Protein backbone atom coordinates (compact mmCIF):
# COMPACT_ATOMS: atom_id res chain seq x y z
CA UNK A 1 0.00 0.00 0.00
CA UNK A 2 1.21 3.47 -0.84
CA UNK A 3 1.74 5.35 2.40
CA UNK A 4 0.48 8.86 3.00
CA UNK A 5 3.90 9.63 4.54
CA UNK A 6 2.24 11.28 7.52
CA UNK A 7 3.25 10.36 11.02
CA UNK A 8 0.44 10.02 13.58
CA UNK A 9 0.91 9.66 17.30
CA UNK A 10 -1.97 8.46 19.45
CA UNK A 11 -1.68 9.43 23.11
CA UNK A 12 -3.53 6.65 24.94
CA UNK A 13 -3.20 4.43 21.89
CA UNK A 14 -3.10 1.12 23.76
CA UNK A 15 -6.68 1.40 24.95
CA UNK A 16 -10.01 0.56 23.39
CA UNK A 17 -10.46 3.61 21.15
CA UNK A 18 -6.76 4.13 20.48
CA UNK A 19 -6.03 0.59 19.33
CA UNK A 20 -8.97 0.62 16.94
CA UNK A 21 -7.75 3.94 15.58
CA UNK A 22 -4.19 2.65 15.22
CA UNK A 23 -5.38 -0.35 13.22
CA UNK A 24 -7.47 1.74 10.85
CA UNK A 25 -4.72 4.34 10.38
CA UNK A 26 -2.34 1.57 9.36
CA UNK A 27 -4.74 0.29 6.72
CA UNK A 28 -4.98 3.85 5.35
CA UNK A 29 -1.20 4.07 4.98
CA UNK A 30 -0.19 6.27 7.89
CA UNK A 31 2.90 5.78 10.03
CA UNK A 32 1.55 5.11 13.53
CA UNK A 33 3.08 5.69 16.95
CA UNK A 34 1.27 4.58 20.09
CA UNK A 35 2.11 6.41 23.31
CA UNK A 36 0.88 4.88 26.53
CA UNK A 37 1.91 4.45 30.15
CA UNK A 38 4.88 2.38 31.28
CA UNK A 39 4.38 -1.39 31.02
CA UNK A 40 0.88 -1.01 29.56
CA UNK A 41 -0.98 -4.10 28.37
CA UNK A 42 -0.34 -4.52 24.64
CA UNK A 43 -3.02 -7.14 24.03
CA UNK A 44 -5.12 -4.76 21.90
CA UNK A 45 -2.14 -4.15 19.58
CA UNK A 46 -1.02 -7.76 19.15
CA UNK A 47 -2.28 -8.21 15.58
CA UNK A 48 -0.19 -5.33 14.21
CA UNK A 49 2.38 -4.64 16.92
CA UNK A 50 5.31 -5.07 14.53
CA UNK A 51 3.90 -2.41 12.19
CA UNK A 52 3.80 0.45 14.70
CA UNK A 53 6.16 2.38 16.94
CA UNK A 54 5.46 2.09 20.66
CA UNK A 55 6.54 4.69 23.21
CA UNK A 56 6.01 4.04 26.91
CA UNK A 57 6.04 7.12 29.11
CA UNK A 58 4.21 9.49 31.39
CA UNK A 59 1.69 11.76 29.67
CA UNK A 60 1.89 14.11 32.65
CA UNK A 61 5.66 14.52 32.19
CA UNK A 62 6.58 17.38 29.84
CA UNK A 63 9.85 15.77 28.76
CA UNK A 64 8.19 12.48 27.81
CA UNK A 65 5.58 14.29 25.73
CA UNK A 66 8.18 16.55 24.12
CA UNK A 67 10.32 13.60 23.02
CA UNK A 68 7.35 11.60 21.77
CA UNK A 69 5.99 14.39 19.60
CA UNK A 70 9.19 15.09 17.66
CA UNK A 71 8.66 14.89 13.88
CA UNK A 72 5.00 13.92 14.21
CA UNK A 73 2.48 15.43 11.79
CA UNK A 74 -0.80 14.51 13.48
CA UNK A 75 -1.56 14.14 17.19
CA UNK A 76 -4.59 12.30 18.56
CA UNK A 77 -5.35 12.99 22.23
CA UNK A 78 -7.26 10.25 24.08
CA UNK A 79 -5.70 10.37 27.55
CA UNK A 80 -7.84 10.86 30.64
CA UNK A 81 -6.98 10.02 34.25
CA UNK A 82 -10.63 10.04 35.33
CA UNK A 83 -14.05 8.80 34.22
CA UNK A 84 -17.41 10.54 34.78
CA UNK A 85 -18.24 8.30 37.75
CA UNK A 86 -15.18 9.26 39.82
CA UNK A 87 -14.28 12.75 38.60
CA UNK A 88 -16.46 14.53 41.17
CA UNK A 89 -14.70 12.75 44.01
CA UNK A 90 -11.59 14.84 43.44
CA UNK A 91 -12.12 17.66 40.92
CA UNK A 92 -8.76 19.22 41.80
CA UNK A 93 -7.00 16.05 40.70
CA UNK A 94 -9.12 16.05 37.52
CA UNK A 95 -8.01 19.60 36.72
CA UNK A 96 -4.35 19.08 37.64
CA UNK A 97 -3.91 15.91 35.62
CA UNK A 98 -6.20 16.31 32.62
CA UNK A 99 -6.43 20.04 31.96
CA UNK A 100 -2.84 20.99 32.74
CA UNK A 101 -1.36 18.05 30.83
CA UNK A 102 -3.56 18.80 27.81
CA UNK A 103 -2.44 22.44 27.70
CA UNK A 104 1.16 21.23 27.89
CA UNK A 105 0.48 18.92 24.94
CA UNK A 106 -0.90 21.84 22.93
CA UNK A 107 2.23 23.85 23.70
CA UNK A 108 4.42 21.05 22.41
CA UNK A 109 2.27 20.74 19.27
CA UNK A 110 2.88 24.42 18.52
CA UNK A 111 6.60 24.16 19.27
CA UNK A 112 6.94 21.17 16.94
CA UNK A 113 4.77 22.49 14.07
CA UNK A 114 2.19 19.70 14.32
CA UNK A 115 -0.16 20.04 11.34
CA UNK A 116 -3.32 18.86 13.13
CA UNK A 117 -4.54 17.78 16.56
CA UNK A 118 -7.59 15.59 17.12
CA UNK A 119 -9.15 15.74 20.59
CA UNK A 120 -11.71 13.13 21.62
CA UNK A 121 -14.11 14.92 23.93
CA UNK A 122 -17.29 13.67 25.60
CA UNK A 123 -20.69 14.02 23.96
CA UNK A 124 -22.20 12.35 26.99
CA UNK A 125 -21.03 14.85 29.62
CA UNK A 126 -20.12 18.27 28.16
CA UNK A 127 -23.78 19.16 27.58
CA UNK A 128 -25.13 18.41 31.04
CA UNK A 129 -28.92 18.01 31.09
CA UNK A 130 -30.07 19.04 27.61
CA UNK A 131 -33.18 21.14 26.95
CA UNK A 132 -33.76 19.61 23.51
CA UNK A 133 -33.10 16.19 21.95
CA UNK A 134 -31.17 15.44 19.81
CA UNK A 135 -28.36 17.71 21.01
CA UNK A 136 -26.59 19.94 18.52
CA UNK A 137 -23.03 21.21 18.88
CA UNK A 138 -24.31 24.75 19.36
CA UNK A 139 -26.14 23.83 22.56
CA UNK A 140 -24.41 25.53 25.48
CA UNK A 141 -24.99 23.18 28.37
CA UNK A 142 -23.77 23.09 31.93
CA UNK A 143 -21.93 19.83 32.73
CA UNK A 144 -22.88 18.22 36.04
CA UNK A 145 -19.63 16.29 36.53
CA UNK A 146 -16.03 17.43 36.67
CA UNK A 147 -15.16 15.13 33.78
CA UNK A 148 -17.43 17.08 31.43
CA UNK A 149 -16.32 20.47 32.77
CA UNK A 150 -12.65 19.63 32.19
CA UNK A 151 -13.35 18.26 28.71
CA UNK A 152 -15.12 21.52 27.85
CA UNK A 153 -12.21 23.55 29.24
CA UNK A 154 -9.75 21.55 27.12
CA UNK A 155 -11.90 22.33 24.08
CA UNK A 156 -11.79 26.06 24.88
CA UNK A 157 -8.00 25.99 25.19
CA UNK A 158 -7.81 24.43 21.75
CA UNK A 159 -9.74 27.36 20.31
CA UNK A 160 -7.31 29.69 22.06
CA UNK A 161 -4.27 27.87 20.66
CA UNK A 162 -5.80 27.98 17.20
CA UNK A 163 -6.45 31.71 17.42
CA UNK A 164 -3.09 32.66 18.94
CA UNK A 165 -0.73 30.12 17.35
CA UNK A 166 -2.56 28.65 14.36
CA UNK A 167 -2.82 25.10 15.75
CA UNK A 168 -5.30 23.28 13.50
CA UNK A 169 -7.64 20.90 15.28
CA UNK A 170 -10.89 18.99 15.33
CA UNK A 171 -12.88 18.09 18.42
CA UNK A 172 -15.10 15.01 18.40
CA UNK A 173 -17.72 14.83 21.12
CA UNK A 174 -18.10 11.08 21.20
CA UNK A 175 -21.29 9.49 22.48
CA UNK A 176 -20.96 6.03 24.08
CA UNK A 177 -18.58 3.93 21.96
CA UNK A 178 -18.58 0.16 22.26
CA UNK A 179 -17.10 -2.76 20.37
CA UNK A 180 -14.13 -5.06 19.94
CA UNK A 181 -11.01 -4.49 22.05
CA UNK A 182 -13.13 -3.00 24.86
CA UNK A 183 -12.24 -4.14 28.36
CA UNK A 184 -15.33 -5.32 30.28
CA UNK A 185 -13.50 -5.17 33.62
CA UNK A 186 -13.29 -1.37 33.77
CA UNK A 187 -16.06 0.89 35.06
CA UNK A 188 -16.78 2.74 31.81
CA UNK A 189 -19.03 1.22 29.14
CA UNK A 190 -22.32 -0.42 30.06
CA UNK A 191 -22.51 -2.63 26.97
CA UNK A 192 -19.23 -4.53 27.49
CA UNK A 193 -19.75 -4.75 31.25
CA UNK A 194 -23.32 -6.03 30.98
CA UNK A 195 -22.47 -8.40 28.13
CA UNK A 196 -19.47 -9.87 29.96
CA UNK A 197 -21.41 -10.32 33.20
CA UNK A 198 -24.27 -11.96 31.34
CA UNK A 199 -21.88 -14.39 29.64
CA UNK A 200 -20.35 -15.13 33.05
CA UNK A 201 -23.83 -15.35 34.63
CA UNK A 202 -22.91 -12.66 37.15
CA UNK A 203 -25.27 -10.13 38.70
CA UNK A 204 -25.62 -6.81 36.88
CA UNK A 205 -26.16 -3.60 38.83
CA UNK A 206 -28.23 -0.88 37.17
CA UNK A 207 -28.46 2.60 38.66
CA UNK A 208 -32.12 3.65 38.52
CA UNK A 209 -34.96 1.83 36.80
CA UNK A 210 -33.18 1.24 33.46
CA UNK A 211 -35.05 3.95 31.56
CA UNK A 212 -32.00 6.22 31.18
CA UNK A 213 -31.44 6.71 27.43
CA UNK A 214 -28.05 6.97 25.74
CA UNK A 215 -26.63 7.23 22.23
CA UNK A 216 -24.36 4.24 21.53
CA UNK A 217 -21.98 4.14 18.55
CA UNK A 218 -20.06 1.12 17.32
CA UNK A 219 -16.33 1.78 17.51
CA UNK A 220 -15.56 1.02 13.85
CA UNK A 221 -18.13 3.62 12.76
CA UNK A 222 -16.61 6.25 15.07
CA UNK A 223 -13.06 5.47 13.96
CA UNK A 224 -14.02 5.76 10.29
CA UNK A 225 -15.14 9.36 10.80
CA UNK A 226 -12.11 10.36 12.88
CA UNK A 227 -9.67 8.95 10.31
CA UNK A 228 -11.52 10.70 7.48
CA UNK A 229 -11.07 14.00 9.30
CA UNK A 230 -7.28 13.85 9.15
CA UNK A 231 -7.23 14.91 5.50
CA UNK A 232 -10.07 17.40 5.79
CA UNK A 233 -10.05 21.18 6.23
CA UNK A 234 -13.08 22.83 7.76
CA UNK A 235 -14.00 26.06 9.52
CA UNK A 236 -16.20 23.89 11.73
CA UNK A 237 -14.11 22.51 14.57
CA UNK A 238 -16.50 20.73 16.93
CA UNK A 239 -18.44 17.63 15.89
CA UNK A 240 -20.84 15.34 17.67
CA UNK A 241 -20.08 11.72 16.90
CA UNK A 242 -22.88 9.32 17.70
CA UNK A 243 -25.45 7.06 16.10
CA UNK A 244 -28.25 9.58 16.57
CA UNK A 245 -30.43 6.82 18.01
CA UNK A 246 -31.31 6.54 21.68
CA UNK A 247 -31.52 3.25 23.54
CA UNK A 248 -32.49 2.72 27.17
CA UNK A 249 -30.49 0.53 29.52
CA UNK A 250 -33.40 -1.91 29.57
CA UNK A 251 -33.27 -2.11 25.76
CA UNK A 252 -29.55 -2.91 25.96
CA UNK A 253 -30.30 -5.76 28.35
CA UNK A 254 -32.97 -7.14 26.00
CA UNK A 255 -30.59 -7.11 23.04
CA UNK A 256 -27.90 -8.83 25.11
CA UNK A 257 -30.42 -11.51 26.04
CA UNK A 258 -31.37 -11.91 22.39
CA UNK A 259 -27.75 -12.28 21.27
CA UNK A 260 -26.48 -14.53 24.07
CA UNK A 261 -29.68 -16.48 24.75
CA UNK A 262 -28.96 -15.86 28.44
CA UNK A 263 -31.30 -13.79 30.64
CA UNK A 264 -29.30 -11.08 32.46
CA UNK A 265 -29.51 -11.18 36.26
CA UNK A 266 -30.25 -7.54 37.11
CA UNK A 267 -30.28 -5.71 40.44
CA UNK A 268 -31.80 -2.22 40.17
CA UNK A 269 -30.24 0.35 42.52
CA UNK A 270 -31.23 3.95 43.41
CA UNK A 271 -30.49 6.46 40.64
CA UNK A 272 -27.46 8.78 40.79
CA UNK A 273 -27.33 12.58 40.50
CA UNK A 274 -24.61 12.44 37.81
CA UNK A 275 -26.79 10.43 35.42
CA UNK A 276 -28.43 12.59 32.74
CA UNK A 277 -31.89 11.14 31.91
CA UNK A 278 -31.56 11.37 28.11
CA UNK A 279 -28.58 12.00 25.84
CA UNK A 280 -28.86 11.62 22.06
CA UNK A 281 -26.48 13.46 19.75
CA UNK A 282 -27.28 15.19 16.49
CA UNK A 283 -24.34 14.11 14.29
CA UNK A 284 -25.63 15.64 11.05
CA UNK A 285 -22.70 18.09 10.90
CA UNK A 286 -20.15 15.25 10.90
CA UNK A 287 -22.20 13.39 8.29
CA UNK A 288 -22.21 16.42 6.01
CA UNK A 289 -18.60 17.58 6.43
CA UNK A 290 -16.95 14.15 6.34
CA UNK A 291 -19.40 12.32 4.06
CA UNK A 292 -19.89 9.75 6.79
CA UNK A 293 -22.66 7.94 8.62
CA UNK A 294 -23.04 5.44 11.42
CA UNK A 295 -23.88 2.10 9.78
CA UNK A 296 -23.85 -0.56 12.52
CA UNK A 297 -27.10 -1.34 14.30
CA UNK A 298 -27.09 -1.96 18.04
CA UNK A 299 -27.77 -5.69 17.61
CA UNK A 300 -25.02 -6.06 14.98
CA UNK A 301 -22.54 -4.26 17.21
CA UNK A 302 -23.38 -6.27 20.32
CA UNK A 303 -23.20 -9.47 18.29
CA UNK A 304 -19.71 -8.50 17.05
CA UNK A 305 -18.62 -7.83 20.64
CA UNK A 306 -20.17 -11.12 21.78
CA UNK A 307 -18.09 -13.02 19.21
CA UNK A 308 -14.97 -11.12 20.28
CA UNK A 309 -15.54 -11.89 23.97
CA UNK A 310 -16.26 -15.54 23.16
CA UNK A 311 -12.76 -15.84 21.67
CA UNK A 312 -10.98 -13.78 24.34
CA UNK A 313 -12.98 -14.34 27.52
CA UNK A 314 -10.08 -15.99 29.39
CA UNK A 315 -7.93 -12.89 28.85
CA UNK A 316 -10.41 -10.77 30.81
CA UNK A 317 -11.00 -13.41 33.48
CA UNK A 318 -7.48 -12.93 34.84
C-alpha positions in Angstrom: 0.0 0.0 0.0 1.2 3.5 -0.8 1.7 5.3 2.4 0.5 8.9 3.0 3.9 9.6 4.5 2.2 11.3 7.5 3.2 10.4 11.0 0.4 10.0 13.6 0.9 9.7 17.3 -2.0 8.5 19.5 -1.7 9.4 23.1 -3.5 6.7 24.9 -3.2 4.4 21.9 -3.1 1.1 23.8 -6.7 1.4 24.9 -10.0 0.6 23.4 -10.5 3.6 21.2 -6.8 4.1 20.5 -6.0 0.6 19.3 -9.0 0.6 16.9 -7.8 3.9 15.6 -4.2 2.7 15.2 -5.4 -0.4 13.2 -7.5 1.7 10.8 -4.7 4.3 10.4 -2.3 1.6 9.4 -4.7 0.3 6.7 -5.0 3.8 5.4 -1.2 4.1 5.0 -0.2 6.3 7.9 2.9 5.8 10.0 1.6 5.1 13.5 3.1 5.7 16.9 1.3 4.6 20.1 2.1 6.4 23.3 0.9 4.9 26.5 1.9 4.4 30.2 4.9 2.4 31.3 4.4 -1.4 31.0 0.9 -1.0 29.6 -1.0 -4.1 28.4 -0.3 -4.5 24.6 -3.0 -7.1 24.0 -5.1 -4.8 21.9 -2.1 -4.2 19.6 -1.0 -7.8 19.2 -2.3 -8.2 15.6 -0.2 -5.3 14.2 2.4 -4.6 16.9 5.3 -5.1 14.5 3.9 -2.4 12.2 3.8 0.5 14.7 6.2 2.4 16.9 5.5 2.1 20.7 6.5 4.7 23.2 6.0 4.0 26.9 6.0 7.1 29.1 4.2 9.5 31.4 1.7 11.8 29.7 1.9 14.1 32.7 5.7 14.5 32.2 6.6 17.4 29.8 9.8 15.8 28.8 8.2 12.5 27.8 5.6 14.3 25.7 8.2 16.5 24.1 10.3 13.6 23.0 7.3 11.6 21.8 6.0 14.4 19.6 9.2 15.1 17.7 8.7 14.9 13.9 5.0 13.9 14.2 2.5 15.4 11.8 -0.8 14.5 13.5 -1.6 14.1 17.2 -4.6 12.3 18.6 -5.3 13.0 22.2 -7.3 10.3 24.1 -5.7 10.4 27.6 -7.8 10.9 30.6 -7.0 10.0 34.2 -10.6 10.0 35.3 -14.1 8.8 34.2 -17.4 10.5 34.8 -18.2 8.3 37.7 -15.2 9.3 39.8 -14.3 12.7 38.6 -16.5 14.5 41.2 -14.7 12.7 44.0 -11.6 14.8 43.4 -12.1 17.7 40.9 -8.8 19.2 41.8 -7.0 16.0 40.7 -9.1 16.0 37.5 -8.0 19.6 36.7 -4.4 19.1 37.6 -3.9 15.9 35.6 -6.2 16.3 32.6 -6.4 20.0 32.0 -2.8 21.0 32.7 -1.4 18.1 30.8 -3.6 18.8 27.8 -2.4 22.4 27.7 1.2 21.2 27.9 0.5 18.9 24.9 -0.9 21.8 22.9 2.2 23.9 23.7 4.4 21.1 22.4 2.3 20.7 19.3 2.9 24.4 18.5 6.6 24.2 19.3 6.9 21.2 16.9 4.8 22.5 14.1 2.2 19.7 14.3 -0.2 20.0 11.3 -3.3 18.9 13.1 -4.5 17.8 16.6 -7.6 15.6 17.1 -9.1 15.7 20.6 -11.7 13.1 21.6 -14.1 14.9 23.9 -17.3 13.7 25.6 -20.7 14.0 24.0 -22.2 12.4 27.0 -21.0 14.8 29.6 -20.1 18.3 28.2 -23.8 19.2 27.6 -25.1 18.4 31.0 -28.9 18.0 31.1 -30.1 19.0 27.6 -33.2 21.1 27.0 -33.8 19.6 23.5 -33.1 16.2 21.9 -31.2 15.4 19.8 -28.4 17.7 21.0 -26.6 19.9 18.5 -23.0 21.2 18.9 -24.3 24.8 19.4 -26.1 23.8 22.6 -24.4 25.5 25.5 -25.0 23.2 28.4 -23.8 23.1 31.9 -21.9 19.8 32.7 -22.9 18.2 36.0 -19.6 16.3 36.5 -16.0 17.4 36.7 -15.2 15.1 33.8 -17.4 17.1 31.4 -16.3 20.5 32.8 -12.7 19.6 32.2 -13.3 18.3 28.7 -15.1 21.5 27.8 -12.2 23.5 29.2 -9.8 21.6 27.1 -11.9 22.3 24.1 -11.8 26.1 24.9 -8.0 26.0 25.2 -7.8 24.4 21.7 -9.7 27.4 20.3 -7.3 29.7 22.1 -4.3 27.9 20.7 -5.8 28.0 17.2 -6.4 31.7 17.4 -3.1 32.7 18.9 -0.7 30.1 17.4 -2.6 28.7 14.4 -2.8 25.1 15.7 -5.3 23.3 13.5 -7.6 20.9 15.3 -10.9 19.0 15.3 -12.9 18.1 18.4 -15.1 15.0 18.4 -17.7 14.8 21.1 -18.1 11.1 21.2 -21.3 9.5 22.5 -21.0 6.0 24.1 -18.6 3.9 22.0 -18.6 0.2 22.3 -17.1 -2.8 20.4 -14.1 -5.1 19.9 -11.0 -4.5 22.0 -13.1 -3.0 24.9 -12.2 -4.1 28.4 -15.3 -5.3 30.3 -13.5 -5.2 33.6 -13.3 -1.4 33.8 -16.1 0.9 35.1 -16.8 2.7 31.8 -19.0 1.2 29.1 -22.3 -0.4 30.1 -22.5 -2.6 27.0 -19.2 -4.5 27.5 -19.7 -4.7 31.3 -23.3 -6.0 31.0 -22.5 -8.4 28.1 -19.5 -9.9 30.0 -21.4 -10.3 33.2 -24.3 -12.0 31.3 -21.9 -14.4 29.6 -20.3 -15.1 33.1 -23.8 -15.3 34.6 -22.9 -12.7 37.2 -25.3 -10.1 38.7 -25.6 -6.8 36.9 -26.2 -3.6 38.8 -28.2 -0.9 37.2 -28.5 2.6 38.7 -32.1 3.7 38.5 -35.0 1.8 36.8 -33.2 1.2 33.5 -35.1 3.9 31.6 -32.0 6.2 31.2 -31.4 6.7 27.4 -28.1 7.0 25.7 -26.6 7.2 22.2 -24.4 4.2 21.5 -22.0 4.1 18.6 -20.1 1.1 17.3 -16.3 1.8 17.5 -15.6 1.0 13.8 -18.1 3.6 12.8 -16.6 6.3 15.1 -13.1 5.5 14.0 -14.0 5.8 10.3 -15.1 9.4 10.8 -12.1 10.4 12.9 -9.7 9.0 10.3 -11.5 10.7 7.5 -11.1 14.0 9.3 -7.3 13.9 9.2 -7.2 14.9 5.5 -10.1 17.4 5.8 -10.0 21.2 6.2 -13.1 22.8 7.8 -14.0 26.1 9.5 -16.2 23.9 11.7 -14.1 22.5 14.6 -16.5 20.7 16.9 -18.4 17.6 15.9 -20.8 15.3 17.7 -20.1 11.7 16.9 -22.9 9.3 17.7 -25.4 7.1 16.1 -28.2 9.6 16.6 -30.4 6.8 18.0 -31.3 6.5 21.7 -31.5 3.2 23.5 -32.5 2.7 27.2 -30.5 0.5 29.5 -33.4 -1.9 29.6 -33.3 -2.1 25.8 -29.6 -2.9 26.0 -30.3 -5.8 28.4 -33.0 -7.1 26.0 -30.6 -7.1 23.0 -27.9 -8.8 25.1 -30.4 -11.5 26.0 -31.4 -11.9 22.4 -27.8 -12.3 21.3 -26.5 -14.5 24.1 -29.7 -16.5 24.7 -29.0 -15.9 28.4 -31.3 -13.8 30.6 -29.3 -11.1 32.5 -29.5 -11.2 36.3 -30.2 -7.5 37.1 -30.3 -5.7 40.4 -31.8 -2.2 40.2 -30.2 0.4 42.5 -31.2 3.9 43.4 -30.5 6.5 40.6 -27.5 8.8 40.8 -27.3 12.6 40.5 -24.6 12.4 37.8 -26.8 10.4 35.4 -28.4 12.6 32.7 -31.9 11.1 31.9 -31.6 11.4 28.1 -28.6 12.0 25.8 -28.9 11.6 22.1 -26.5 13.5 19.8 -27.3 15.2 16.5 -24.3 14.1 14.3 -25.6 15.6 11.1 -22.7 18.1 10.9 -20.2 15.2 10.9 -22.2 13.4 8.3 -22.2 16.4 6.0 -18.6 17.6 6.4 -16.9 14.2 6.3 -19.4 12.3 4.1 -19.9 9.7 6.8 -22.7 7.9 8.6 -23.0 5.4 11.4 -23.9 2.1 9.8 -23.8 -0.6 12.5 -27.1 -1.3 14.3 -27.1 -2.0 18.0 -27.8 -5.7 17.6 -25.0 -6.1 15.0 -22.5 -4.3 17.2 -23.4 -6.3 20.3 -23.2 -9.5 18.3 -19.7 -8.5 17.1 -18.6 -7.8 20.6 -20.2 -11.1 21.8 -18.1 -13.0 19.2 -15.0 -11.1 20.3 -15.5 -11.9 24.0 -16.3 -15.5 23.2 -12.8 -15.8 21.7 -11.0 -13.8 24.3 -13.0 -14.3 27.5 -10.1 -16.0 29.4 -7.9 -12.9 28.9 -10.4 -10.8 30.8 -11.0 -13.4 33.5 -7.5 -12.9 34.8 
